[in-house]
Amino acid sequence: MNKHSAHISNQLFKLKLLPDSKRSNSRLDFVIKLTRLPKSKRSMELAIPFLVLMTLVLTISALVIFNFNSRSVGTKIEDYRLLDDINIRERQVNFYIKDIVESSISGIQKGKDVKTQFIENFNEELKRYKNVETFYVKELEQLPSQVNRDKIKIEDKKISIVFKIEIGREFPDKMTVIYSYEKEFYGFLS
């Protein structure tokens, strides 16, 4: 370090100009007396609490945004194979149920209780789609518990029943998809 430059640390200093009588004959026109201010535990720069506060705000907002966005990721599945498989399965199940309902209605005889005959005919037709203990189409096993007198509606010659059907599929990556829907199946008495 030479006479004309001095290194000042990052501490607070009090600058004081000495009177002319106390100056030395140096090249400098004036001399600055540096005295260190006493450090107070209460005194602190405003930037430090502001930095801490902004860090907390940024961290909390990032966690909240991440939490809300992570919930929506699981609900969006855009795999066309999954949608195609579910649609094909739904059409197949609907075709079989429509066939069973129409066959059950065509076997109803006039003069007897229509609802009781429909239930009996439906259960007999459903057995045709069953191998000893399992159904050829797995979703048809949901139907026997849903066929009852309260669900059958008769209007003029129209007989209808509403089924709630769930179609499920498991994937190798430990993901299970269940598609649930309600559909009314109907037919007309001859």
GIWORA-V589662 format. One record per pair of residues at least 6 apart in sequence whose C-alpha atoms are under 6 Angstrom apart, sorted by the first residue. I is the first residue (numbers start at 0). J is the second residue. D is the distance in whole Angstrom. If there is no record, write none. Layout:
BEGIN
I/J/D ; I/J/D
END
This chain:
BEGIN
12/34/6 ; 12/35/5 ; 12/36/6 ; 13/33/6 ; 13/34/5 ; 14/33/5 ; 15/31/6 ; 15/32/5 ; 16/31/5 ; 99/124/6 ; 101/186/6 ; 103/117/6 ; 103/120/5 ; 103/121/5 ; 107/116/6 ; 128/134/6 ; 128/135/6 ; 129/135/6 ; 150/160/6 ; 151/159/6 ; 151/160/5 ; 152/158/6 ; 152/159/5 ; 156/187/5 ; 156/188/5 ; 157/186/6 ; 157/187/5 ; 158/185/6 ; 158/186/6 ; 159/184/6 ; 159/185/4 ; 160/183/6 ; 160/184/6 ; 161/182/6 ; 161/183/4 ; 162/181/6 ; 162/182/6 ; 163/180/6 ; 163/181/4 ; 164/179/6 ; 164/180/6 ; 165/178/6 ; 165/179/4 ; 166/177/6 ; 166/178/5 ; 167/176/6 ; 167/177/4 ; 168/175/6 ; 168/176/5 ; 169/175/4
END
